[in-house]
Amino acid sequence: MGETSGSNRMRPKLGKTRKKNKYPAKKVSATVKHDDFYISENNRLTYSYKLDVKNKIAEVTCVSLDIKIQDEWMTIVYYDSYHEGQLHRHPRISYFDPSDAPTMFGVKRKGSQNKLLRWAIKDIENNWLVYKQGFIKRSNISNNNTDIPEIELY
C-alpha cells in the first residue's frame, strides 16, 4: 500500500500553530529579600519575599511571628502566598505539635503581592499578642505545667 515512513508528509511548523499564552508565568529572579524587627525583647516579626525581573514583589515567601522560649526562637504563625499567589495564614498548632493549620479566614485576598506583604506585616504588628495568647492557650501552658518552659507574654 503506501509508505509509512512519513518522509512525504507535511509537518506543521510549531511556531506558527501555537497560541500565545494569555497569562504567561511571572519570571522570578533569584533575588530574595529578608528582614526582621523586634516587637519586644521576646517577640519578633520576620519577613521575606521574592522579586521578579522588574524588581517588583512576585511572591510573599514568609511573614512570621517568632517568640523566644528559653533563648530559642519558635515561629507560631506565618503568612505566605505560595499557594496560587493567594495569601494564607499558617498558625502553629501548639508547643508540642509543630504542624500548622492553613487558613484564609480573615486574610486579605485581593491586591498585588506588595499590598499583600504590607497587609501581612501590619496584621502581625497589630495582632501579635492575640496570636501569642492563642498559641499559649492551645499549648495548655500554665505555671503549674512543668513540661513546658515559661513563656513571657510580652
Short mmCIF file of the C-alpha atoms (twelve columns), coordinates in Angstrom:
data_MODEL
# 
_entry.id   MODEL 
# 
loop_
_atom_site.group_PDB 
_atom_site.id 
_atom_site.type_symbol 
_atom_site.label_atom_id 
_atom_site.label_alt_id 
_atom_site.label_comp_id 
_atom_site.label_asym_id 
_atom_site.label_seq_id 
_atom_site.Cartn_x 
_atom_site.Cartn_y 
_atom_site.Cartn_z 
_atom_site.pdbx_PDB_model_num 
ATOM 1   C CA . MET A 1   0.000   0.000  0.000  1 
ATOM 2   C CA . GLY A 2   1.586   3.311  0.833  1 
ATOM 3   C CA . GLU A 3   4.782   4.215  2.569  1 
ATOM 4   C CA . THR A 4   4.606   4.835  6.328  1 
ATOM 5   C CA . SER A 5   7.975   6.445  6.716  1 
ATOM 6   C CA . GLY A 6   6.390   9.864  6.751  1 
ATOM 7   C CA . SER A 7   9.052   11.351 4.521  1 
ATOM 8   C CA . ASN A 8   6.443   12.757 2.147  1 
ATOM 9   C CA . ARG A 9   4.092   14.036 4.881  1 
ATOM 10  C CA . MET A 10  3.925   17.704 5.680  1 
ATOM 11  C CA . ARG A 11  4.821   18.564 9.239  1 
ATOM 12  C CA . PRO A 12  3.234   21.627 10.792 1 
ATOM 13  C CA . LYS A 13  5.517   24.368 11.915 1 
ATOM 14  C CA . LEU A 14  5.013   24.521 15.660 1 
ATOM 15  C CA . GLY A 15  5.974   28.144 15.975 1 
ATOM 16  C CA . LYS A 16  3.045   29.242 13.828 1 
ATOM 17  C CA . THR A 17  0.412   26.860 15.171 1 
ATOM 18  C CA . ARG A 18  0.811   27.552 18.888 1 
ATOM 19  C CA . LYS A 19  -1.345  30.165 20.522 1 
ATOM 20  C CA . LYS A 20  0.363   32.740 22.662 1 
ATOM 21  C CA . ASN A 21  -0.297  32.178 26.372 1 
ATOM 22  C CA . LYS A 22  -2.740  34.827 27.524 1 
ATOM 23  C CA . TYR A 23  -1.352  34.675 31.088 1 
ATOM 24  C CA . PRO A 24  2.368   33.926 30.903 1 
ATOM 25  C CA . ALA A 25  4.140   32.811 34.067 1 
ATOM 26  C CA . LYS A 26  5.870   35.560 36.006 1 
ATOM 27  C CA . LYS A 27  9.592   35.492 35.663 1 
ATOM 28  C CA . VAL A 28  11.017  35.494 39.154 1 
ATOM 29  C CA . SER A 29  14.619  36.447 39.666 1 
ATOM 30  C CA . ALA A 30  16.810  34.763 42.216 1 
ATOM 31  C CA . THR A 31  16.594  37.859 44.398 1 
ATOM 32  C CA . VAL A 32  15.117  37.160 47.807 1 
ATOM 33  C CA . LYS A 33  14.799  39.985 50.319 1 
ATOM 34  C CA . HIS A 34  14.692  39.309 54.037 1 
ATOM 35  C CA . ASP A 35  14.316  41.458 57.129 1 
ATOM 36  C CA . ASP A 36  13.174  41.238 60.709 1 
ATOM 37  C CA . PHE A 37  12.466  43.574 63.585 1 
ATOM 38  C CA . TYR A 38  11.695  43.174 67.236 1 
ATOM 39  C CA . ILE A 39  8.193   43.859 68.503 1 
ATOM 40  C CA . SER A 40  9.556   43.387 72.021 1 
ATOM 41  C CA . GLU A 41  12.504  41.592 73.597 1 
ATOM 42  C CA . ASN A 42  10.840  38.159 73.243 1 
ATOM 43  C CA . ASN A 43  8.785   38.689 70.073 1 
ATOM 44  C CA . ARG A 44  9.932   39.450 66.554 1 
ATOM 45  C CA . LEU A 45  8.447   39.802 63.102 1 
ATOM 46  C CA . THR A 46  10.399  38.272 60.227 1 
ATOM 47  C CA . TYR A 47  9.584   38.588 56.538 1 
ATOM 48  C CA . SER A 48  10.986  37.587 53.174 1 
ATOM 49  C CA . TYR A 49  9.812   37.930 49.587 1 
ATOM 50  C CA . LYS A 50  10.942  37.229 46.034 1 
ATOM 51  C CA . LEU A 51  11.420  39.873 43.371 1 
ATOM 52  C CA . ASP A 52  10.654  39.438 39.689 1 
ATOM 53  C CA . VAL A 53  12.957  40.558 36.879 1 
ATOM 54  C CA . LYS A 54  11.423  44.053 37.033 1 
ATOM 55  C CA . ASN A 55  12.294  44.299 40.748 1 
ATOM 56  C CA . LYS A 56  8.645   44.049 41.813 1 
ATOM 57  C CA . ILE A 57  7.465   41.709 44.557 1 
ATOM 58  C CA . ALA A 58  6.474   38.435 42.874 1 
ATOM 59  C CA . GLU A 59  5.838   36.259 45.938 1 
ATOM 60  C CA . VAL A 60  5.427   36.664 49.681 1 
ATOM 61  C CA . THR A 61  7.740   33.910 50.865 1 
ATOM 62  C CA . CYS A 62  7.104   34.323 54.597 1 
ATOM 63  C CA . VAL A 63  5.856   36.868 57.131 1 
ATOM 64  C CA . SER A 64  6.139   35.322 60.572 1 
ATOM 65  C CA . LEU A 65  5.719   35.979 64.274 1 
ATOM 66  C CA . ASP A 66  8.520   34.340 66.229 1 
ATOM 67  C CA . ILE A 67  8.586   34.097 70.016 1 
ATOM 68  C CA . LYS A 68  11.550  33.394 72.267 1 
ATOM 69  C CA . ILE A 69  11.287  30.354 74.528 1 
ATOM 70  C CA . GLN A 70  14.384  29.622 76.629 1 
ATOM 71  C CA . ASP A 71  16.709  31.507 74.262 1 
ATOM 72  C CA . GLU A 72  15.289  29.657 71.203 1 
ATOM 73  C CA . TRP A 73  13.069  31.300 68.575 1 
ATOM 74  C CA . MET A 74  9.867   29.500 67.570 1 
ATOM 75  C CA . THR A 75  7.537   30.540 64.737 1 
ATOM 76  C CA . ILE A 76  3.936   30.472 65.971 1 
ATOM 77  C CA . VAL A 77  2.167   31.958 62.931 1 
ATOM 78  C CA . TYR A 78  3.239   32.824 59.409 1 
ATOM 79  C CA . TYR A 79  1.808   34.033 56.113 1 
ATOM 80  C CA . ASP A 80  2.849   33.050 52.601 1 
ATOM 81  C CA . SER A 81  1.467   33.397 49.084 1 
ATOM 82  C CA . TYR A 82  2.933   30.151 47.793 1 
ATOM 83  C CA . HIS A 83  -0.496  28.652 47.039 1 
ATOM 84  C CA . GLU A 84  -1.505  30.102 43.640 1 
ATOM 85  C CA . GLY A 85  -0.402  33.581 44.695 1 
ATOM 86  C CA . GLN A 86  -3.073  33.818 47.401 1 
ATOM 87  C CA . LEU A 87  -2.093  34.812 50.906 1 
ATOM 88  C CA . HIS A 88  -2.624  32.161 53.616 1 
ATOM 89  C CA . ARG A 89  -2.158  32.243 57.395 1 
ATOM 90  C CA . HIS A 90  -0.474  29.220 58.999 1 
ATOM 91  C CA . PRO A 91  -0.879  29.165 62.796 1 
ATOM 92  C CA . ARG A 92  1.214   26.575 64.634 1 
ATOM 93  C CA . ILE A 93  -0.985  24.056 66.458 1 
ATOM 94  C CA . SER A 94  0.830   24.098 69.821 1 
ATOM 95  C CA . TYR A 95  4.159   23.966 71.604 1 
ATOM 96  C CA . PHE A 96  4.163   20.153 71.329 1 
ATOM 97  C CA . ASP A 97  2.688   19.960 67.808 1 
ATOM 98  C CA . PRO A 98  4.733   21.862 65.193 1 
ATOM 99  C CA . SER A 99  2.206   21.276 62.388 1 
ATOM 100 C CA . ASP A 100 0.106   24.187 61.216 1 
ATOM 101 C CA . ALA A 101 -3.474  24.694 60.108 1 
ATOM 102 C CA . PRO A 102 -3.514  26.857 56.932 1 
ATOM 103 C CA . THR A 103 -6.469  29.211 56.639 1 
ATOM 104 C CA . MET A 104 -7.652  32.102 54.528 1 
ATOM 105 C CA . PHE A 105 -10.267 33.186 57.075 1 
ATOM 106 C CA . GLY A 106 -9.807  36.890 57.779 1 
ATOM 107 C CA . VAL A 107 -6.908  37.131 55.319 1 
ATOM 108 C CA . LYS A 108 -6.709  39.807 52.617 1 
ATOM 109 C CA . ARG A 109 -7.337  38.129 49.269 1 
ATOM 110 C CA . LYS A 110 -7.114  40.852 46.650 1 
ATOM 111 C CA . GLY A 111 -4.234  43.079 45.716 1 
ATOM 112 C CA . SER A 112 -0.717  42.986 44.419 1 
ATOM 113 C CA . GLN A 113 1.927   40.920 46.165 1 
ATOM 114 C CA . ASN A 114 3.319   44.204 47.522 1 
ATOM 115 C CA . LYS A 115 -0.051  45.058 49.115 1 
ATOM 116 C CA . LEU A 116 -0.420  41.529 50.489 1 
ATOM 117 C CA . LEU A 117 3.065   41.718 52.028 1 
ATOM 118 C CA . ARG A 118 2.276   45.078 53.677 1 
ATOM 119 C CA . TRP A 119 -1.069  43.752 54.928 1 
ATOM 120 C CA . ALA A 120 0.519   40.635 56.499 1 
ATOM 121 C CA . ILE A 121 3.186   42.732 58.248 1 
ATOM 122 C CA . LYS A 122 0.535   45.127 59.620 1 
ATOM 123 C CA . ASP A 123 -1.659  42.216 60.726 1 
ATOM 124 C CA . ILE A 124 1.124   40.703 62.820 1 
ATOM 125 C CA . GLU A 125 2.124   44.121 64.181 1 
ATOM 126 C CA . ASN A 126 -1.471  44.760 65.271 1 
ATOM 127 C CA . ASN A 127 -2.417  41.234 66.431 1 
ATOM 128 C CA . TRP A 128 0.785   39.615 67.687 1 
ATOM 129 C CA . LEU A 129 -0.483  39.470 71.263 1 
ATOM 130 C CA . VAL A 130 -3.724  37.740 70.177 1 
ATOM 131 C CA . TYR A 131 -1.721  35.170 68.173 1 
ATOM 132 C CA . LYS A 132 0.632   34.568 71.097 1 
ATOM 133 C CA . GLN A 133 -2.205  34.211 73.635 1 
ATOM 134 C CA . GLY A 134 -3.943  31.734 71.306 1 
ATOM 135 C CA . PHE A 135 -0.736  29.717 70.982 1 
ATOM 136 C CA . ILE A 136 -0.274  29.649 74.772 1 
ATOM 137 C CA . LYS A 137 -3.899  28.560 75.254 1 
ATOM 138 C CA . ARG A 138 -3.664  25.789 72.608 1 
ATOM 139 C CA . SER A 139 -0.450  24.577 74.266 1 
ATOM 140 C CA . ASN A 140 -2.058  24.373 77.753 1 
ATOM 141 C CA . ILE A 141 0.768   26.475 79.119 1 
ATOM 142 C CA . SER A 142 0.389   27.455 82.745 1 
ATOM 143 C CA . ASN A 143 2.680   27.964 85.692 1 
ATOM 144 C CA . ASN A 144 1.610   24.521 87.009 1 
ATOM 145 C CA . ASN A 145 2.811   22.613 83.937 1 
ATOM 146 C CA . THR A 146 6.475   21.705 84.413 1 
ATOM 147 C CA . ASP A 147 6.816   20.055 80.974 1 
ATOM 148 C CA . ILE A 148 6.646   23.412 79.221 1 
ATOM 149 C CA . PRO A 149 9.069   26.262 79.814 1 
ATOM 150 C CA . GLU A 150 7.633   29.544 80.959 1 
ATOM 151 C CA . ILE A 151 6.805   31.901 78.116 1 
ATOM 152 C CA . GLU A 152 6.955   35.644 78.601 1 
ATOM 153 C CA . LEU A 153 3.702   37.174 77.382 1 
ATOM 154 C CA . TYR A 154 5.362   40.440 76.359 1 
# 
